[in-house]
Each structure stands twice: as structure tokens, then as C-alpha cells.
Amino acid sequence: MSLVKNGPLNVLLIALKKGAELSEHRTRGPIAVHVLSGVIRFNADGQEVTLSSGCMLALDREVAHSVTALENSSVLLTTAIA
């Protein structure tokens, strides 16, 4: 669900059920991922990190990444695509 869409800025609320996957992809701009609830596994450029509620990470544009929900999770995704 898009919460804010204003020019290059887009803020999305994403709900993921346990086991859900977002396959590897790239974005045209930088992103910020903030886990609001649950736990996700975030893979980027061959590195894997587990993020739980309250954790946040930022990623530069064009970096291949994927996500797996280890629990039912809510994620706030902010993109800035010019």
C-alpha cells in the first residue's frame, strides 16, 4: 500500500506472511527498509542480514537484493527514484 507518493519519493507499507519471498531485483534509486514488526532476511550483493522489528537499513541504487519473511512481517519501504 502506497502511503506517500510525491515526485521521486515513494513510501510503501508492505505486509509479508511468514515464508513470503520477494525475488532478487534492483531499484533505479536508493531505498530504505524499516521493519515495523516481525523478522525478515535481507540479501544484497551476496551478503545476508536478519532484520527484526525496529531495524532499518539503506541500500544504494542498482544493488541486487531479495527478501524473505521469517515471520509475519510489516515493512516500511522508502524509495527515491528520480
C-alpha positions as CSV (number, residue, x, y, z in Angstrom):
1,M,0.0,0.0,0.0
2,S,1.4,3.4,-1.0
3,L,1.4,5.8,1.9
4,V,3.2,8.7,0.2
5,K,3.9,9.3,-3.4
6,N,5.4,12.7,-4.2
7,G,7.7,13.2,-7.1
8,P,10.7,10.8,-6.7
9,L,9.7,9.9,-3.1
10,N,7.5,6.8,-2.6
11,V,6.8,5.3,0.9
12,L,5.2,1.8,0.8
13,L,3.8,-0.3,3.6
14,I,4.4,-4.0,2.8
15,A,2.8,-6.9,4.7
16,L,4.6,-10.2,4.3
17,K,3.3,-13.6,5.5
18,K,5.8,-16.0,7.0
19,G,7.7,-17.7,4.2
20,A,6.8,-15.0,1.6
21,E,9.7,-14.0,-0.7
22,L,10.5,-11.0,-2.9
23,S,12.8,-12.5,-5.5
24,E,16.0,-10.8,-6.4
25,H,15.6,-7.4,-8.1
26,R,17.2,-4.0,-8.4
27,T,15.8,-0.4,-8.0
28,R,16.6,2.6,-10.0
29,G,17.2,4.7,-6.9
30,P,18.3,4.3,-3.3
31,I,16.0,2.6,-0.8
32,A,15.5,2.5,3.0
33,V,13.9,-0.6,4.6
34,H,12.4,-0.3,8.1
35,V,11.0,-3.4,9.8
36,L,7.9,-2.4,11.8
37,S,7.0,-5.9,13.0
38,G,8.2,-9.4,12.5
39,V,11.6,-10.7,11.1
40,I,12.9,-10.7,7.6
41,R,16.1,-12.0,5.9
42,F,17.5,-9.4,3.5
43,N,20.1,-10.5,0.9
44,A,22.1,-7.9,-1.0
45,D,25.2,-8.4,-3.1
46,G,25.9,-11.8,-1.7
47,Q,25.5,-10.7,1.9
48,E,22.7,-11.7,4.2
49,V,21.3,-9.9,7.2
50,T,18.4,-10.7,9.5
51,L,16.3,-7.7,10.5
52,S,13.8,-7.6,13.3
53,S,11.2,-5.1,14.5
54,G,12.8,-1.6,14.7
55,C,15.8,-2.4,12.5
56,M,16.5,-0.3,9.4
57,L,18.9,-0.5,6.5
58,A,19.7,1.6,3.4
59,L,20.8,0.4,0.0
60,D,22.2,2.2,-2.9
61,R,20.5,2.1,-6.4
62,E,21.1,-0.8,-8.7
63,V,22.1,-3.3,-6.0
64,A,20.6,-6.7,-6.5
65,H,18.6,-7.7,-3.4
66,S,15.9,-10.1,-2.2
67,V,13.7,-10.5,0.9
68,T,12.3,-13.5,2.8
69,A,9.8,-13.1,5.7
70,L,10.9,-15.4,8.6
71,E,7.7,-14.4,10.5
72,N,4.6,-12.5,9.5
73,S,6.1,-9.0,9.0
74,S,5.3,-5.4,8.2
75,V,7.9,-3.4,6.4
76,L,8.1,0.3,5.5
77,L,9.9,0.8,2.2
78,T,11.1,4.2,1.1
79,T,12.3,4.7,-2.4
80,A,13.7,7.8,-4.0
81,I,13.7,7.4,-7.8
82,A,14.5,10.5,-9.8
